[in-house]
């Protein structure tokens, strides 16, 4: 395993009005559903806020998502990797450990719907995978991809493996892990710390901690402007109520501040927000 700091191609920034006036050579290709997981509705929005007392205590299935984009110079990339093929036969996938059933999530996957199935069917030559964070439903798909494909995520993100209790070792055989140092990100209006990944204003990593300490969201600045929020916002209920999730969240107060920045950006620039588990 080769872990290094990703330097990128430059990180100059003027202002969002100038950046978003550009139609960069990057395209949002498709969103991929590699499985489903059951969530509690009241867990997707924090019930600490009185004004959402009407949210019912019910469970529902949400999609496990990945998103594919194409940069005309650098090629195809994924934002998150979804589920690997193993979930079609086993709802816990490759995860194991003595506390698996206590701490692991159980997923539903149809045969042939994994990320690698999608990539193989379309004969896509991937140049890299950008991860919002390292929870199993966002990273497990990497095990079915070529080990030489670079992986990118925050330097403040940690492996979820807790041997011998709960682990999967998804990164063990990967050759190129590039961490994005959030301390080197530029402090921008509204969104805060951001990084111009390709150096051409086409794709920004945004530091949105709270769900995890190192969580990143990503802004695609092409003809269609899309902000992939990851689990900074679980579902469109979070966008509707303006409230972060309570379940599986490292720090709700920090997460709420990250979501509020995303919502202010959305309101000012009319950006399409794709939550971590809603289309």
DOTITI-692486 format. One line per 3 residues: number of its first residue (from 1); their letters; for each residue x, y, z of C-alpha. Coordinates in steps of 0.1 Angstrom, whole numbers. Example, Ala and Ser with C-alpha at 12.3 -4.5 7.8 and 13.67 -1.06 7.14 Angstrom:
REM DOTITI-692486
1) AS) 123,-45,78 | 137,-11,71 $
END
This chain:
REM DOTITI-692486
1) XXX) 0,0,0 | 14,34,-11 | -1,63,9 $
4) XXX) 9,98,-2 | -3,134,0 | -21,146,-32 $
7) XXX) -7,179,-43 | -31,185,-72 | -26,209,-101 $
10) XXX) -31,242,-83 | -54,258,-58 | -59,294,-68 $
13) XXX) -93,309,-61 | -110,342,-70 | -147,341,-60 $
16) XXX) -176,317,-65 | -193,340,-90 | -163,338,-113 $
19) XXX) -158,301,-108 | -195,292,-114 | -196,314,-145 $
22) XXX) -174,288,-162 | -186,257,-181 | -155,235,-175 $
25) XXX) -146,204,-194 | -162,181,-169 | -195,161,-171 $
28) XXX) -218,143,-147 | -224,110,-164 | -246,90,-142 $
31) XXX) -255,78,-106 | -252,41,-98 | -273,23,-73 $
34) XXX) -253,-7,-60 | -277,-18,-33 | -301,-6,-6 $
37) XXX) -300,-2,32 | -327,4,58 | -326,37,77 $
40) XXX) -349,52,103 | -365,84,91 | -360,101,125 $
43) XXX) -323,91,123 | -319,109,90 | -329,142,106 $
46) XXX) -319,151,141 | -349,152,164 | -330,177,187 $
49) XXX) -350,203,168 | -386,209,180 | -398,220,146 $
52) XXX) -394,184,132 | -414,167,159 | -439,156,132 $
55) XXX) -413,133,116 | -426,98,121 | -406,70,137 $
58) XXX) -406,47,106 | -379,28,87 | -375,29,49 $
61) XXX) -349,17,23 | -325,41,7 | -301,36,-22 $
64) XXX) -264,31,-18 | -250,55,-44 | -219,62,-65 $
67) XXX) -216,89,-91 | -195,88,-123 | -180,119,-139 $
70) XXX) -159,125,-170 | -131,151,-173 | -122,156,-209 $
73) XXX) -84,158,-200 | -81,134,-171 | -108,108,-178 $
76) XXX) -135,89,-158 | -138,91,-120 | -161,79,-93 $
79) XXX) -174,98,-63 | -178,70,-38 | -176,33,-47 $
82) XXX) -208,19,-33 | -210,-19,-26 | -188,-47,-40 $
85) XXX) -202,-79,-55 | -202,-99,-23 | -234,-82,-10 $
88) XXX) -256,-101,-35 | -249,-133,-16 | -243,-119,19 $
91) XXX) -259,-88,33 | -228,-80,54 | -205,-84,24 $
94) XXX) -169,-90,32 | -172,-75,67 | -165,-98,96 $
97) XXX) -156,-98,133 | -170,-109,166 | -194,-78,168 $
100) XXX) -204,-78,132 | -241,-82,139 | -240,-56,166 $
103) XXX) -222,-29,146 | -225,-39,110 | -252,-27,86 $
106) XXX) -271,-52,65 | -275,-44,28 | -297,-57,0 $
109) XXX) -281,-60,-34 | -294,-75,-67 | -270,-97,-87 $
112) XXX) -251,-77,-113 | -257,-43,-97 | -223,-37,-81 $
115) XXX) -200,-8,-91 | -176,-31,-110 | -205,-46,-129 $
118) XXX) -214,-11,-141 | -178,-3,-150 | -173,-35,-169 $
121) XXX) -206,-33,-188 | -198,2,-200 | -161,-6,-206 $
124) XXX) -150,24,-186 | -113,29,-179 | -114,45,-144 $
127) XXX) -87,71,-136 | -96,73,-99 | -121,72,-71 $
130) XXX) -129,102,-48 | -143,91,-15 | -165,113,7 $
133) XXX) -156,92,37 | -146,56,46 | -179,40,58 $
136) XXX) -185,6,43 | -214,17,20 | -191,43,4 $
139) XXX) -159,23,0 | -165,-14,-3 | -168,-13,-41 $
142) XXX) -131,-6,-44 | -122,-42,-37 | -136,-53,-71 $
145) XXX) -117,-25,-89 | -81,-27,-102 | -57,-22,-73 $
148) XXX) -37,3,-93 | -66,28,-95 | -58,58,-73 $
151) XXX) -81,65,-43 | -86,100,-29 | -99,110,5 $
154) XXX) -93,134,34 | -62,131,56 | -85,134,86 $
157) XXX) -105,103,76 | -97,70,94 | -103,34,86 $
160) XXX) -134,20,101 | -117,-14,108 | -117,-23,145 $
163) XXX) -101,-57,146 | -111,-82,158 | -146,-68,164 $
166) XXX) -156,-54,130 | -134,-51,99 | -131,-56,62 $
169) XXX) -96,-44,52 | -109,-28,19 | -77,-8,15 $
172) XXX) -52,-36,22 | -42,-44,-14 | -46,-9,-29 $
175) XXX) -14,6,-44 | -22,43,-46 | -39,61,-18 $
178) XXX) -38,99,-22 | -49,119,9 | -61,154,5 $
181) XXX) -47,176,33 | -76,198,44 | -51,222,61 $
184) XXX) -39,231,26 | -74,239,13 | -83,275,5 $
187) XXX) -108,292,28 | -137,302,4 | -168,323,11 $
190) XXX) -198,302,23 | -184,267,17 | -153,272,37 $
193) XXX) -122,250,30 | -121,239,-6 | -95,224,-29 $
196) XXX) -94,228,-67 | -86,191,-75 | -76,194,-112 $
199) XXX) -64,230,-111 | -90,242,-136 | -120,251,-114 $
202) XXX) -138,220,-127 | -140,199,-95 | -136,210,-59 $
205) XXX) -132,189,-28 | -151,206,1 | -143,199,38 $
208) XXX) -176,191,54 | -168,174,87 | -193,161,112 $
211) XXX) -206,128,99 | -170,117,102 | -140,139,112 $
214) XXX) -126,140,76 | -158,140,55 | -155,156,21 $
217) XXX) -182,167,-3 | -175,174,-40 | -186,202,-64 $
220) XXX) -187,194,-101 | -185,227,-121 | -195,217,-156 $
223) XXX) -225,227,-178 | -246,212,-150 | -235,222,-115 $
226) XXX) -238,194,-90 | -227,192,-53 | -223,156,-41 $
229) XXX) -229,161,-4 | -221,125,7 | -234,119,42 $
232) XXX) -231,155,51 | -268,152,42 | -283,116,41 $
235) XXX) -315,122,22 | -337,149,8 | -354,151,42 $
238) XXX) -322,168,54 | -325,194,26 | -362,199,33 $
241) XXX) -358,205,71 | -323,219,70 | -312,195,97 $
244) XXX) -284,170,98 | -287,133,106 | -285,119,141 $
247) XXX) -277,83,134 | -241,71,126 | -229,107,131 $
250) XXX) -196,115,148 | -205,150,158 | -240,164,152 $
253) XXX) -231,200,160 | -202,200,135 | -223,182,109 $
256) XXX) -251,207,113 | -227,236,105 | -214,218,74 $
259) XXX) -249,212,62 | -258,249,68 | -229,260,46 $
262) XXX) -241,236,18 | -276,250,21 | -265,286,20 $
265) XXX) -244,278,-11 | -274,260,-27 | -297,290,-21 $
268) XXX) -273,316,-34 | -262,298,-66 | -291,274,-73 $
271) XXX) -268,244,-72 | -282,209,-75 | -274,190,-43 $
274) XXX) -273,152,-43 | -274,137,-8 | -256,106,2 $
277) XXX) -286,84,-1 | -312,102,-24 | -314,111,-60 $
END
